[in-house]
Amino acid sequence: MSEQLELYLKGGRYDAVEGLPLELLPTLRHVGELLHSVARDLYFAEHPDRHRVPMGFESSFTPALTQLTGGSASCVVSGWDRVPERQRHFHEAARGELMSLLAVAADPALVWPEWCSPESQRAIVESLSLLEEGETLRCRTGADLKEPGPAVTVGFSARVNAQRAVARGRVEGSTPFSLVGRIVRLEKEPWAIGLKLREGDRPVRVPIDESLIVSAQGEFQANAEHLTLVRGLARPLRQGAGRQYVVAHSLERIGGPAIGARLKELVELPVGWFDEEPESKPPSRAFARDIERQLWALIETLGCPRPSLFPTPEGCVEALWRHPTTTVTLLFGLYPRTVQATVVDLAAGVAVDSPDVPTLAALHGWLTPHLGGPR
């Protein structure tokens, strides 16, 4: 028989009901998520040249609650005997390492093992959310749990200790980010927003500083036409696939007309749309998609409003920002693909042109003083 894992919860809520309160069943799944995360860490520690686990690695192990007995809350987790032989080593090792990580979390001088990823550290905190003050969690393993076996017991102080360590690690290993989108979801405890970056895309989840709660509520309830610039800290995921948003520390509303809808209008213009030039043509769909991508990158980098967009008879596109004393225009050229900016001082009647560059990204620094830049 494969070894099992017993979770014995005692004190507080568990003594009050002599079992597992039903409200905590969703929280119990974090133990399974932690086992999966630790198994991944152990695989990458043994295969440092790999960036992904083998296909089916996670789905091969389904931890299951197979027994809930008397006492306070004695839960038996099983499932290791169904893991294919070639992958069982990592999942079985994760069972013992889970206990060692809980012991580390309880150590006031907490230092995570080198192989333990930020994802597993966060999973430890989520698993310890089973505990409140006055409650303890004992973990032990064995083929026959009626016999004494290796065990570790942690209390609420381990949960607080791990939370602090994870918070420190998040900030220390993070870099600044900026995103622009609509807040379509607001989560509580811990506070986070769902930010929809593009129409049709799924919202990304961004934790927010508690000082932003009121402004986040205002942005969530406001007119959906405006956008919110979100700045904060993020860290790359271990496998190099994307990033994890640590915390947002700034929310700022930005305006301007919709970009995607306006470009769709320009693409659908008929040939000869400009009365004085029968050969005038609309921009192509591929050209419009490229312009939209470049404009969003500019908006997110500089935190500027969305521009007004206009077609040219040659099938090019102009982007225009109007300010009280200046205007800023971008001309997206088609043959060849180039971008040039023009800034007009309305009071002096003076225009200054930027160099012609292949992409808008090369003009971000040039445009910063004219479009506001990061604040």
ZIFENGI-V384537 format. One record per pair of residues at least 24 apart in sequence whose ideal C-beta (glycine too) atoms are under 10 Angstrom apart, sorted by sequence separation. I is the first residue (numbers start at 1). J is the second residue. D is the distance in whole Angstrom. If there is no record, write none. Layout:
i:I j:J d:D
i:I j:J d:D
This chain:
i:7 j:31 d:7
i:60 j:84 d:5
i:131 j:155 d:7
i:132 j:156 d:6
i:133 j:157 d:9
i:135 j:159 d:9
i:192 j:216 d:9
i:193 j:217 d:10
i:195 j:219 d:10
i:206 j:230 d:6
i:208 j:232 d:8
i:228 j:252 d:7
i:229 j:253 d:8
i:263 j:287 d:9
i:264 j:288 d:8
i:295 j:319 d:6
i:304 j:328 d:9
i:318 j:342 d:9
i:322 j:346 d:9
i:326 j:350 d:10
i:327 j:351 d:9
i:329 j:353 d:10
i:330 j:354 d:9
i:339 j:363 d:6
i:343 j:367 d:8
i:36 j:61 d:7
i:98 j:123 d:10
i:102 j:127 d:8
i:131 j:156 d:5
i:179 j:204 d:7
i:181 j:206 d:9
i:183 j:208 d:10
i:188 j:213 d:9
i:191 j:216 d:7
i:207 j:232 d:8
i:227 j:252 d:10
i:228 j:253 d:6
i:229 j:254 d:5
i:263 j:288 d:4
i:266 j:291 d:9
i:291 j:316 d:9
i:292 j:317 d:10
i:294 j:319 d:9
i:331 j:356 d:9
i:333 j:358 d:10
i:341 j:366 d:7
i:5 j:31 d:8
i:35 j:61 d:7
i:36 j:62 d:10
i:57 j:83 d:10
i:60 j:86 d:9
i:61 j:87 d:8
i:94 j:120 d:9
i:98 j:124 d:9
i:101 j:127 d:9
i:102 j:128 d:8
i:128 j:154 d:7
i:131 j:157 d:9
i:133 j:159 d:10
i:191 j:217 d:10
i:193 j:219 d:8
i:194 j:220 d:9
i:204 j:230 d:10
i:206 j:232 d:7
i:207 j:233 d:10
i:227 j:253 d:7
i:228 j:254 d:7
i:262 j:288 d:9
i:263 j:289 d:8
i:283 j:309 d:10
i:291 j:317 d:5
i:326 j:352 d:10
i:328 j:354 d:10
i:341 j:367 d:6
i:343 j:369 d:9
i:36 j:63 d:8
i:57 j:84 d:10
i:60 j:87 d:5
i:61 j:88 d:8
i:127 j:154 d:10
i:128 j:155 d:9
i:131 j:158 d:8
i:132 j:159 d:9
i:133 j:160 d:10
i:179 j:206 d:7
i:186 j:213 d:9
i:193 j:220 d:7
i:226 j:253 d:6
i:227 j:254 d:5
i:290 j:317 d:10
i:332 j:359 d:10
i:343 j:370 d:5
i:35 j:63 d:6
i:56 j:84 d:8
i:60 j:88 d:8
i:63 j:91 d:9
i:128 j:156 d:8
i:131 j:159 d:5
i:196 j:224 d:10
i:206 j:234 d:9
i:226 j:254 d:7
i:227 j:255 d:8
i:260 j:288 d:9
i:263 j:291 d:7
i:264 j:292 d:10
i:283 j:311 d:6
i:287 j:315 d:7
i:291 j:319 d:8
i:332 j:360 d:8
i:343 j:371 d:9
i:32 j:61 d:9
i:34 j:63 d:10
i:57 j:86 d:10
i:58 j:87 d:9
i:61 j:90 d:9
i:98 j:127 d:8
i:130 j:159 d:9
i:131 j:160 d:10
i:177 j:206 d:9
i:187 j:216 d:10
i:226 j:255 d:6
i:227 j:256 d:8
i:259 j:288 d:10
i:260 j:289 d:10
i:263 j:292 d:6
i:282 j:311 d:6
i:283 j:312 d:9
i:287 j:316 d:8
i:288 j:317 d:7
i:341 j:370 d:8
i:5 j:35 d:8
i:32 j:62 d:8
i:33 j:63 d:9
i:56 j:86 d:10
i:57 j:87 d:6
i:60 j:90 d:10
i:61 j:91 d:5
i:124 j:154 d:10
i:128 j:158 d:6
i:129 j:159 d:7
i:186 j:216 d:6
i:197 j:227 d:10
i:223 j:253 d:10
i:225 j:255 d:8
i:226 j:256 d:9
i:262 j:292 d:10
i:281 j:311 d:9
i:287 j:317 d:7
i:330 j:360 d:7
i:341 j:371 d:9
i:32 j:63 d:4
i:56 j:87 d:8
i:60 j:91 d:8
i:61 j:92 d:9
i:63 j:94 d:10
i:128 j:159 d:4
i:186 j:217 d:7
i:196 j:227 d:10
i:222 j:253 d:7
i:225 j:256 d:9
i:227 j:258 d:9
i:280 j:311 d:8
i:281 j:312 d:10
i:282 j:313 d:10
i:283 j:314 d:9
i:284 j:315 d:7
i:31 j:63 d:7
i:32 j:64 d:9
i:54 j:86 d:8
i:63 j:95 d:9
i:127 j:159 d:9
i:128 j:160 d:9
i:183 j:215 d:10
i:195 j:227 d:10
i:216 j:248 d:9
i:219 j:251 d:6
i:225 j:257 d:9
i:227 j:259 d:10
i:259 j:291 d:9
i:260 j:292 d:6
i:263 j:295 d:9
i:280 j:312 d:8
i:281 j:313 d:8
i:283 j:315 d:5
i:298 j:330 d:9
i:32 j:65 d:9
i:54 j:87 d:7
i:57 j:90 d:8
i:58 j:91 d:9
i:61 j:94 d:9
i:125 j:158 d:10
i:126 j:159 d:10
i:128 j:161 d:9
i:183 j:216 d:7
i:186 j:219 d:9
i:195 j:228 d:7
i:197 j:230 d:10
i:218 j:251 d:9
i:219 j:252 d:9
i:225 j:258 d:7
i:259 j:292 d:6
i:280 j:313 d:4
i:281 j:314 d:8
i:282 j:315 d:6
i:283 j:316 d:7
i:330 j:363 d:8
i:29 j:63 d:9
i:31 j:65 d:9
i:53 j:87 d:9
i:57 j:91 d:9
i:124 j:158 d:9
i:125 j:159 d:7
i:128 j:162 d:6
i:129 j:163 d:9
i:183 j:217 d:9
i:186 j:220 d:5
i:219 j:253 d:7
i:279 j:313 d:8
i:280 j:314 d:8
i:281 j:315 d:5
i:283 j:317 d:5
i:102 j:137 d:8
i:124 j:159 d:9
i:125 j:160 d:10
i:127 j:162 d:9
i:128 j:163 d:8
i:183 j:218 d:9
i:185 j:220 d:8
i:186 j:221 d:9
i:193 j:228 d:8
i:195 j:230 d:6
i:212 j:247 d:9
i:215 j:250 d:9
i:216 j:251 d:6
i:218 j:253 d:9
i:278 j:313 d:10
i:279 j:314 d:9
i:280 j:315 d:8
i:281 j:316 d:10
i:282 j:317 d:10
i:295 j:330 d:8
i:29 j:65 d:10
i:102 j:138 d:10
i:103 j:139 d:9
i:125 j:161 d:10
i:126 j:162 d:10
i:183 j:219 d:5
i:184 j:220 d:8
i:212 j:248 d:7
i:215 j:251 d:5
i:259 j:295 d:6
i:260 j:296 d:10
i:277 j:313 d:5
i:279 j:315 d:10
i:294 j:330 d:9
i:28 j:65 d:7
i:53 j:90 d:9
i:102 j:139 d:6
i:125 j:162 d:5
i:170 j:207 d:9
i:182 j:219 d:8
i:183 j:220 d:5
i:193 j:230 d:8
i:207 j:244 d:10
i:208 j:245 d:9
i:210 j:247 d:10
i:212 j:249 d:7
i:214 j:251 d:10
i:215 j:252 d:9
i:259 j:296 d:7
i:274 j:311 d:8
i:276 j:313 d:8
i:277 j:314 d:9
i:295 j:332 d:9
i:330 j:367 d:8
i:124 j:162 d:5
i:125 j:163 d:5
i:182 j:220 d:9
i:183 j:221 d:9
i:204 j:242 d:9
i:206 j:244 d:10
i:207 j:245 d:6
i:209 j:247 d:6
i:211 j:249 d:8
i:212 j:250 d:8
i:215 j:253 d:9
i:273 j:311 d:7
i:274 j:312 d:9
i:294 j:332 d:8
i:99 j:138 d:10
i:124 j:163 d:9
i:125 j:164 d:10
i:183 j:222 d:8
i:204 j:243 d:10
i:205 j:244 d:10
i:206 j:245 d:4
i:207 j:246 d:7
i:208 j:247 d:7
i:209 j:248 d:7
i:211 j:250 d:10
i:212 j:251 d:5
i:274 j:313 d:5
i:291 j:330 d:9
i:328 j:367 d:7
i:25 j:65 d:9
i:99 j:139 d:5
i:122 j:162 d:9
i:125 j:165 d:9
i:126 j:166 d:10
i:182 j:222 d:9
i:184 j:224 d:8
i:205 j:245 d:7
i:206 j:246 d:9
i:207 j:247 d:5
i:208 j:248 d:5
i:209 j:249 d:5
i:211 j:251 d:10
i:259 j:299 d:8
i:273 j:313 d:8
i:274 j:314 d:10
i:98 j:139 d:7
i:99 j:140 d:8
i:121 j:162 d:7
i:122 j:163 d:10
i:124 j:165 d:9
i:125 j:166 d:5
i:182 j:223 d:10
i:183 j:224 d:9
i:204 j:245 d:7
i:206 j:247 d:8
i:207 j:248 d:7
i:208 j:249 d:8
i:209 j:250 d:9
i:272 j:313 d:9
i:291 j:332 d:5
i:298 j:339 d:10
i:319 j:360 d:9
i:35 j:77 d:8
i:99 j:141 d:7
i:124 j:166 d:8
i:125 j:167 d:9
i:182 j:224 d:6
i:206 j:248 d:5
i:208 j:250 d:10
i:209 j:251 d:10
i:269 j:311 d:6
i:290 j:332 d:8
i:328 j:370 d:5
i:46 j:89 d:9
i:47 j:90 d:10
i:96 j:139 d:10
i:98 j:141 d:9
i:123 j:166 d:10
i:182 j:225 d:9
i:208 j:251 d:7
i:256 j:299 d:8
i:266 j:309 d:7
i:327 j:370 d:10
i:328 j:371 d:6
i:31 j:75 d:9
i:35 j:79 d:9
i:39 j:83 d:9
i:43 j:87 d:8
i:46 j:90 d:8
i:95 j:139 d:9
i:121 j:165 d:7
i:122 j:166 d:6
i:182 j:226 d:8
i:183 j:227 d:9
i:262 j:306 d:9
i:265 j:309 d:9
i:266 j:310 d:8
i:267 j:311 d:9
i:271 j:315 d:10
i:288 j:332 d:10
i:326 j:370 d:7
i:20 j:65 d:9
i:28 j:73 d:10
i:32 j:77 d:8
i:35 j:80 d:9
i:45 j:90 d:10
i:96 j:141 d:7
i:121 j:166 d:5
i:182 j:227 d:6
i:183 j:228 d:6
i:206 j:251 d:10
i:254 j:299 d:7
i:262 j:307 d:9
i:266 j:311 d:5
i:287 j:332 d:8
i:294 j:339 d:7
i:326 j:371 d:10
i:31 j:77 d:7
i:43 j:89 d:9
i:44 j:90 d:10
i:95 j:141 d:6
i:106 j:152 d:8
i:181 j:227 d:6
i:182 j:228 d:7
i:262 j:308 d:8
i:263 j:309 d:6
i:265 j:311 d:9
i:266 j:312 d:10
i:269 j:315 d:9
i:321 j:367 d:9
i:28 j:75 d:7
i:32 j:79 d:9
i:42 j:89 d:8
i:43 j:90 d:5
i:46 j:93 d:10
i:105 j:152 d:10
i:106 j:153 d:8
i:122 j:169 d:9
i:180 j:227 d:5
i:181 j:228 d:7
i:183 j:230 d:8
i:259 j:306 d:6
i:262 j:309 d:5
i:287 j:334 d:6
i:290 j:337 d:8
i:323 j:370 d:8
i:20 j:68 d:6
i:39 j:87 d:8
i:42 j:90 d:5
i:43 j:91 d:10
i:45 j:93 d:10
i:104 j:152 d:10
i:106 j:154 d:5
i:110 j:158 d:9
i:118 j:166 d:8
i:121 j:169 d:6
i:122 j:170 d:8
i:179 j:227 d:10
i:180 j:228 d:7
i:181 j:229 d:9
i:256 j:304 d:8
i:257 j:305 d:9
i:258 j:306 d:7
i:259 j:307 d:8
i:261 j:309 d:10
i:262 j:310 d:9
i:263 j:311 d:10
i:291 j:339 d:9
i:323 j:371 d:9
i:19 j:68 d:7
i:24 j:73 d:8
i:28 j:77 d:9
i:39 j:88 d:10
i:41 j:90 d:9
i:42 j:91 d:9
i:92 j:141 d:10
i:103 j:152 d:5
i:105 j:154 d:6
i:106 j:155 d:8
i:108 j:157 d:8
i:121 j:170 d:9
i:179 j:228 d:9
i:180 j:229 d:5
i:181 j:230 d:7
i:254 j:303 d:7
i:256 j:305 d:4
i:257 j:306 d:6
i:259 j:308 d:10
i:262 j:311 d:10
i:266 j:315 d:9
i:283 j:332 d:8
i:321 j:370 d:8
i:323 j:372 d:9
i:19 j:69 d:9
i:39 j:89 d:9
i:40 j:90 d:8
i:42 j:92 d:10
i:43 j:93 d:10
i:100 j:150 d:10
i:102 j:152 d:5
i:103 j:153 d:9
i:104 j:154 d:10
i:108 j:158 d:10
i:112 j:162 d:9
i:179 j:229 d:8
i:180 j:230 d:7
i:195 j:245 d:9
i:254 j:304 d:7
i:255 j:305 d:5
i:256 j:306 d:3
i:257 j:307 d:8
i:259 j:309 d:7
i:267 j:317 d:10
i:284 j:334 d:8
i:287 j:337 d:8
i:321 j:371 d:6
i:19 j:70 d:8
i:39 j:90 d:5
i:42 j:93 d:5
i:43 j:94 d:10
i:99 j:150 d:7
i:101 j:152 d:9
i:102 j:153 d:9
i:103 j:154 d:8
i:106 j:157 d:7
i:107 j:158 d:9
i:110 j:161 d:6
i:118 j:169 d:6
i:178 j:229 d:7
i:179 j:230 d:5
i:252 j:303 d:7
i:254 j:305 d:5
i:255 j:306 d:7
i:256 j:307 d:6
i:257 j:308 d:6
i:258 j:309 d:10
i:266 j:317 d:7
i:283 j:334 d:7
i:321 j:372 d:9
i:18 j:70 d:7
i:19 j:71 d:9
i:20 j:72 d:9
i:21 j:73 d:8
i:38 j:90 d:9
i:39 j:91 d:5
i:41 j:93 d:10
i:42 j:94 d:6
i:99 j:151 d:8
i:100 j:152 d:8
i:102 j:154 d:5
i:105 j:157 d:9
i:106 j:158 d:4
i:109 j:161 d:10
i:110 j:162 d:7
i:118 j:170 d:7
i:178 j:230 d:7
i:179 j:231 d:8
i:193 j:245 d:10
i:253 j:305 d:10
i:254 j:306 d:7
i:256 j:308 d:7
i:257 j:309 d:8
i:18 j:71 d:7
i:19 j:72 d:7
i:20 j:73 d:4
i:38 j:91 d:9
i:39 j:92 d:9
i:41 j:94 d:8
i:99 j:152 d:5
i:105 j:158 d:5
i:106 j:159 d:9
i:108 j:161 d:7
i:112 j:165 d:7
i:177 j:230 d:8
i:178 j:231 d:5
i:179 j:232 d:9
i:192 j:245 d:9
i:195 j:248 d:9
i:250 j:303 d:9
i:256 j:309 d:10
i:281 j:334 d:10
i:18 j:72 d:7
i:19 j:73 d:6
i:20 j:74 d:9
i:39 j:93 d:7
i:40 j:94 d:9
i:96 j:150 d:7
i:98 j:152 d:9
i:104 j:158 d:9
i:105 j:159 d:8
i:107 j:161 d:8
i:110 j:164 d:8
i:111 j:165 d:9
i:112 j:166 d:9
i:177 j:231 d:7
i:178 j:232 d:8
i:263 j:317 d:8
i:17 j:72 d:9
i:18 j:73 d:8
i:19 j:74 d:9
i:20 j:75 d:7
i:36 j:91 d:8
i:38 j:93 d:8
i:39 j:94 d:4
i:42 j:97 d:7
i:75 j:130 d:10
i:99 j:154 d:10
i:103 j:158 d:9
i:105 j:160 d:10
i:106 j:161 d:7
i:110 j:165 d:5
i:118 j:173 d:7
i:176 j:231 d:7
i:177 j:232 d:6
i:179 j:234 d:9
i:192 j:247 d:9
i:193 j:248 d:7
i:262 j:317 d:10
i:15 j:71 d:9
i:16 j:72 d:9
i:17 j:73 d:8
i:19 j:75 d:10
i:35 j:91 d:7
i:38 j:94 d:4
i:39 j:95 d:9
i:41 j:97 d:8
i:102 j:158 d:7
i:105 j:161 d:6
i:106 j:162 d:9
i:110 j:166 d:10
i:118 j:174 d:10
i:176 j:232 d:7
i:177 j:233 d:7
i:178 j:234 d:10
i:191 j:247 d:10
i:192 j:248 d:9
i:195 j:251 d:10
i:14 j:71 d:8
i:15 j:72 d:5
i:37 j:94 d:8
i:38 j:95 d:9
i:73 j:130 d:9
i:104 j:161 d:9
i:105 j:162 d:4
i:112 j:169 d:8
i:176 j:233 d:6
i:177 j:234 d:4
i:190 j:247 d:10
i:191 j:248 d:10
i:262 j:319 d:10
i:5 j:63 d:8
i:7 j:65 d:9
i:14 j:72 d:4
i:15 j:73 d:9
i:36 j:94 d:8
i:38 j:96 d:9
i:39 j:97 d:9
i:104 j:162 d:9
i:105 j:163 d:9
i:107 j:165 d:10
i:110 j:168 d:10
i:174 j:232 d:9
i:175 j:233 d:7
i:176 j:234 d:8
i:177 j:235 d:9
i:193 j:251 d:8
i:13 j:72 d:9
i:14 j:73 d:5
i:35 j:94 d:5
i:38 j:97 d:5
i:39 j:98 d:10
i:174 j:233 d:4
i:175 j:234 d:7
i:199 j:258 d:9
i:301 j:360 d:10
i:12 j:72 d:9
i:13 j:73 d:9
i:14 j:74 d:10
i:34 j:94 d:8
i:35 j:95 d:7
i:38 j:98 d:6
i:41 j:101 d:10
i:102 j:162 d:9
i:105 j:165 d:8
i:173 j:233 d:9
i:174 j:234 d:6
i:175 j:235 d:7
i:199 j:259 d:10
i:200 j:260 d:9
i:259 j:319 d:9
i:301 j:361 d:8
i:6 j:67 d:9
i:7 j:68 d:10
i:8 j:69 d:9
i:10 j:71 d:7
i:11 j:72 d:7
i:37 j:98 d:10
i:80 j:141 d:10
i:101 j:162 d:9
i:104 j:165 d:9
i:105 j:166 d:10
i:173 j:234 d:10
i:174 j:235 d:4
i:175 j:236 d:8
i:198 j:259 d:10
i:199 j:260 d:6
i:4 j:66 d:8
i:9 j:71 d:9
i:10 j:72 d:4
i:35 j:97 d:9
i:38 j:100 d:10
i:73 j:135 d:10
i:77 j:139 d:10
i:171 j:233 d:6
i:173 j:235 d:5
i:174 j:236 d:9
i:198 j:260 d:8
i:199 j:261 d:9
i:297 j:359 d:9
i:298 j:360 d:6
i:302 j:364 d:7
i:4 j:67 d:8
i:6 j:69 d:9
i:8 j:71 d:7
i:9 j:72 d:6
i:10 j:73 d:8
i:34 j:97 d:10
i:35 j:98 d:6
i:38 j:101 d:7
i:72 j:135 d:9
i:170 j:233 d:7
i:172 j:235 d:9
i:173 j:236 d:9
i:297 j:360 d:7
i:298 j:361 d:8
i:301 j:364 d:5
i:302 j:365 d:10
i:304 j:367 d:8
i:8 j:72 d:7
i:9 j:73 d:4
i:10 j:74 d:9
i:34 j:98 d:6
i:72 j:136 d:9
i:73 j:137 d:9
i:74 j:138 d:9
i:77 j:141 d:10
i:170 j:234 d:9
i:171 j:235 d:9
i:297 j:361 d:6
i:301 j:365 d:10
i:304 j:368 d:9
i:307 j:371 d:9
i:8 j:73 d:7
i:9 j:74 d:8
i:170 j:235 d:7
i:256 j:321 d:8
i:294 j:359 d:6
i:295 j:360 d:7
i:298 j:363 d:8
i:302 j:367 d:7
i:7 j:73 d:8
i:8 j:74 d:5
i:9 j:75 d:7
i:72 j:138 d:10
i:169 j:235 d:9
i:177 j:243 d:7
i:179 j:245 d:8
i:293 j:359 d:10
i:294 j:360 d:4
i:298 j:364 d:6
i:301 j:367 d:9
i:302 j:368 d:6
i:304 j:370 d:9
i:305 j:371 d:8
i:7 j:74 d:8
i:8 j:75 d:8
i:31 j:98 d:8
i:34 j:101 d:8
i:48 j:115 d:10
i:293 j:360 d:9
i:294 j:361 d:7
i:297 j:364 d:8
i:301 j:368 d:9
i:304 j:371 d:4
i:305 j:372 d:9
i:6 j:74 d:6
i:7 j:75 d:4
i:8 j:76 d:10
i:34 j:102 d:9
i:45 j:113 d:9
i:175 j:243 d:9
i:177 j:245 d:7
i:183 j:251 d:8
i:302 j:370 d:9
i:303 j:371 d:8
i:304 j:372 d:5
i:6 j:75 d:7
i:7 j:76 d:8
i:45 j:114 d:8
i:46 j:115 d:9
i:76 j:145 d:6
i:174 j:243 d:9
i:177 j:246 d:9
i:179 j:248 d:8
i:231 j:300 d:10
i:290 j:359 d:9
i:291 j:360 d:8
i:294 j:363 d:10
i:298 j:367 d:7
i:302 j:371 d:5
i:303 j:372 d:6
i:304 j:373 d:8
i:5 j:75 d:9
i:6 j:76 d:5
i:7 j:77 d:7
i:45 j:115 d:4
i:174 j:244 d:9
i:178 j:248 d:10
i:229 j:299 d:8
i:230 j:300 d:9
i:290 j:360 d:10
i:301 j:371 d:10
i:302 j:372 d:6
i:303 j:373 d:7
i:5 j:76 d:7
i:6 j:77 d:8
i:44 j:115 d:8
i:45 j:116 d:9
i:74 j:145 d:9
i:174 j:245 d:9
i:175 j:246 d:9
i:177 j:248 d:9
i:229 j:300 d:8
i:302 j:373 d:5
i:303 j:374 d:6
i:4 j:76 d:5
i:5 j:77 d:4
i:41 j:113 d:9
i:45 j:117 d:10
i:174 j:246 d:5
i:178 j:250 d:9
i:180 j:252 d:10
i:227 j:299 d:8
i:231 j:303 d:8
i:299 j:371 d:9
i:301 j:373 d:9
i:302 j:374 d:7
i:303 j:375 d:6
i:4 j:77 d:7
i:5 j:78 d:8
i:41 j:114 d:10
i:42 j:115 d:7
i:44 j:117 d:8
i:173 j:246 d:9
i:174 j:247 d:8
i:176 j:249 d:10
i:229 j:302 d:9
i:230 j:303 d:10
i:298 j:371 d:8
i:301 j:374 d:8
i:302 j:375 d:10
i:4 j:78 d:5
i:5 j:79 d:9
i:41 j:115 d:5
i:42 j:116 d:10
i:170 j:244 d:8
i:178 j:252 d:10
i:180 j:254 d:7
i:229 j:303 d:5
i:3 j:78 d:9
i:4 j:79 d:9
i:5 j:80 d:9
i:41 j:116 d:6
i:170 j:245 d:10
i:171 j:246 d:7
i:229 j:304 d:9
i:2 j:78 d:7
i:4 j:80 d:8
i:41 j:117 d:5
i:69 j:145 d:10
i:170 j:246 d:4
i:171 j:247 d:8
i:229 j:305 d:9
i:1 j:78 d:9
i:2 j:79 d:8
i:3 j:80 d:7
i:4 j:81 d:9
i:38 j:115 d:9
i:40 j:117 d:8
i:169 j:246 d:10
i:170 j:247 d:7
i:2 j:80 d:4
i:3 j:81 d:9
i:38 j:116 d:8
i:41 j:119 d:8
i:42 j:120 d:10
i:67 j:145 d:9
i:227 j:305 d:8
i:1 j:80 d:10
i:2 j:81 d:4
i:37 j:116 d:9
i:38 j:117 d:9
i:40 j:119 d:8
i:41 j:120 d:5
i:167 j:246 d:9
i:226 j:305 d:9
i:227 j:306 d:7
i:1 j:81 d:7
i:2 j:82 d:8
i:37 j:117 d:7
i:40 j:120 d:8
i:41 j:121 d:10
i:167 j:247 d:9
i:226 j:306 d:10
i:2 j:83 d:9
i:37 j:118 d:10
i:38 j:119 d:10
i:39 j:120 d:10
i:37 j:119 d:5
i:38 j:120 d:5
i:41 j:123 d:10
i:36 j:119 d:10
i:37 j:120 d:4
i:36 j:120 d:9
i:37 j:121 d:9
i:34 j:119 d:10
i:35 j:120 d:10
i:37 j:122 d:8
i:38 j:123 d:8
i:2 j:88 d:9
i:33 j:119 d:9
i:34 j:120 d:7
i:37 j:123 d:5
i:38 j:124 d:9
i:33 j:120 d:10
i:36 j:123 d:8
i:37 j:124 d:9
i:34 j:122 d:9
i:35 j:123 d:9
i:2 j:91 d:10
i:3 j:92 d:7
i:5 j:94 d:10
i:33 j:122 d:10
i:34 j:123 d:4
i:37 j:126 d:10
i:2 j:92 d:8
i:5 j:95 d:5
i:33 j:123 d:5
i:34 j:124 d:6
i:37 j:127 d:10
i:4 j:95 d:9
i:5 j:96 d:9
i:32 j:123 d:10
i:34 j:125 d:10
i:3 j:95 d:7
i:30 j:122 d:10
i:31 j:123 d:9
i:34 j:126 d:7
i:35 j:127 d:9
i:2 j:95 d:10
i:3 j:96 d:9
i:5 j:98 d:8
i:30 j:123 d:7
i:33 j:126 d:7
i:34 j:127 d:5
i:5 j:99 d:9
i:30 j:124 d:9
i:33 j:127 d:8
i:34 j:128 d:10
i:198 j:292 d:9
i:30 j:125 d:9
i:31 j:126 d:9
i:32 j:127 d:9
i:198 j:293 d:10
i:30 j:126 d:4
i:31 j:127 d:5
i:29 j:126 d:9
i:30 j:127 d:5
i:31 j:128 d:10
i:29 j:127 d:10
i:30 j:128 d:9
i:198 j:296 d:8
i:27 j:126 d:8
i:28 j:127 d:9
i:30 j:129 d:7
i:31 j:130 d:8
i:197 j:296 d:8
i:27 j:127 d:8
i:30 j:130 d:8
i:27 j:128 d:10
i:27 j:129 d:6
i:28 j:130 d:7
i:27 j:130 d:6
i:197 j:300 d:9
i:27 j:131 d:10
i:24 j:129 d:9
i:24 j:130 d:6
i:31 j:137 d:10
i:31 j:139 d:9
i:20 j:130 d:9
i:181 j:296 d:10
i:14 j:130 d:9
i:180 j:296 d:7
i:13 j:130 d:10
i:14 j:131 d:10
i:118 j:235 d:7
i:179 j:296 d:10
i:180 j:297 d:10
i:13 j:131 d:10
i:14 j:132 d:10
i:118 j:236 d:10
i:119 j:237 d:8
i:120 j:238 d:10
i:180 j:298 d:10
i:254 j:372 d:9
i:12 j:131 d:8
i:13 j:132 d:7
i:15 j:134 d:9
i:118 j:237 d:8
i:119 j:238 d:7
i:180 j:299 d:5
i:181 j:300 d:9
i:7 j:127 d:9
i:11 j:131 d:9
i:12 j:132 d:6
i:14 j:134 d:10
i:15 j:135 d:9
i:117 j:237 d:9
i:118 j:238 d:7
i:119 j:239 d:10
i:179 j:299 d:10
i:180 j:300 d:5
i:9 j:130 d:6
i:11 j:132 d:9
i:12 j:133 d:7
i:13 j:134 d:9
i:14 j:135 d:6
i:117 j:238 d:5
i:178 j:299 d:9
i:179 j:300 d:6
i:180 j:301 d:10
i:9 j:131 d:8
i:11 j:133 d:9
i:12 j:134 d:5
i:13 j:135 d:7
i:14 j:136 d:9
i:117 j:239 d:10
i:122 j:244 d:9
i:178 j:300 d:5
i:7 j:130 d:8
i:11 j:134 d:5
i:12 j:135 d:4
i:14 j:137 d:10
i:177 j:300 d:9
i:178 j:301 d:7
i:180 j:303 d:8
i:252 j:375 d:7
i:10 j:134 d:10
i:11 j:135 d:4
i:12 j:136 d:9
i:178 j:302 d:9
i:180 j:304 d:9
i:250 j:374 d:10
i:10 j:135 d:7
i:11 j:136 d:6
i:119 j:244 d:8
i:178 j:303 d:7
i:180 j:305 d:10
i:250 j:375 d:8
i:9 j:135 d:7
i:10 j:136 d:5
i:11 j:137 d:10
i:118 j:244 d:7
i:180 j:306 d:9
i:9 j:136 d:7
i:10 j:137 d:8
i:8 j:136 d:8
i:9 j:137 d:6
i:10 j:138 d:7
i:118 j:246 d:9
i:8 j:137 d:7
i:9 j:138 d:8
i:7 j:137 d:6
i:8 j:138 d:4
i:7 j:138 d:8
i:8 j:139 d:8
i:6 j:138 d:8
i:7 j:139 d:6
i:8 j:140 d:8
i:6 j:139 d:7
i:7 j:140 d:9
i:5 j:139 d:7
i:6 j:140 d:5
i:5 j:140 d:8
i:6 j:141 d:7
i:4 j:140 d:9
i:5 j:141 d:5
i:6 j:142 d:8
i:4 j:141 d:7
i:5 j:142 d:9
i:8 j:145 d:10
i:3 j:141 d:5
i:4 j:142 d:7
i:3 j:142 d:6
i:4 j:143 d:7
i:6 j:145 d:5
i:3 j:143 d:5
i:4 j:144 d:9
i:5 j:145 d:9
i:1 j:142 d:10
i:2 j:143 d:7
i:3 j:144 d:9
i:4 j:145 d:6
i:1 j:143 d:5
i:3 j:145 d:9
i:1 j:144 d:8
i:6 j:149 d:9
i:8 j:151 d:9
i:10 j:153 d:9
i:231 j:374 d:7
i:11 j:155 d:8
i:12 j:156 d:9
i:231 j:375 d:9
i:4 j:149 d:10
i:6 j:151 d:8
i:8 j:153 d:8
i:10 j:155 d:10
i:11 j:156 d:9
i:229 j:374 d:9
i:3 j:149 d:8
i:229 j:375 d:9
i:3 j:150 d:10
i:53 j:239 d:9
i:51 j:238 d:9
i:52 j:239 d:6
i:51 j:239 d:5
i:52 j:240 d:10
i:50 j:239 d:9
i:51 j:240 d:6
i:52 j:241 d:8
i:51 j:241 d:8
i:44 j:238 d:7
i:44 j:239 d:8
i:178 j:374 d:7
i:41 j:238 d:9
i:40 j:238 d:9
i:176 j:374 d:9
i:40 j:239 d:9
